[in-house]
Amino acid sequence: MSKSSRRAFLTSSVLATAATVVAQPNINMSSSSFVIHQVFFWLKNQGSVADRKKLAEGLQKLSAIPEIQQLYVGFPASTEKREVVDNSWDVSELMFFNDLAAQKNYQDHPLHQAFIKEYAHLWEKVIVYDTLTIE
């Protein structure tokens, strides 16, 4: 295997590993609704594989917060380029909570607050979308 092929393979492997699902499948599907918390991060150091990996690892640590029922961390997919597709972000998280109170507890949780303090220097922009599902 050539040096460049090996580097490409290792980079792909690292990225695939970082995008692995961290799940705690405990969503109360019998309730009428639940909260979906989706966050998109744009890195200050765009294109930095190291910063992207570090932020993804930090996000995965949040799975220790009991209120999080499921957590997914990922990078932009190489899907078809279309006017409605925005893949300008670097790292995203998708979380599920049983209700609004659980999402609020997550926001205030010491691990979440520590995550912000430890990793905020990596991003220049963050956008959050919170959804309360309908019946």
Protein Blocks (a to p, Z undefined) as FASTA:
>chain_A
ZZklmmmmmmmmmmmmmmpccdddfbcfkbmbdcddddddddfkghiaklmmmmmmmmmm
mmmpmklmbdcddddddddddfklcckbfbdcddddfbfklmmmmmmpmklmmmmmmmmm
mpmbdcdddddddZZ
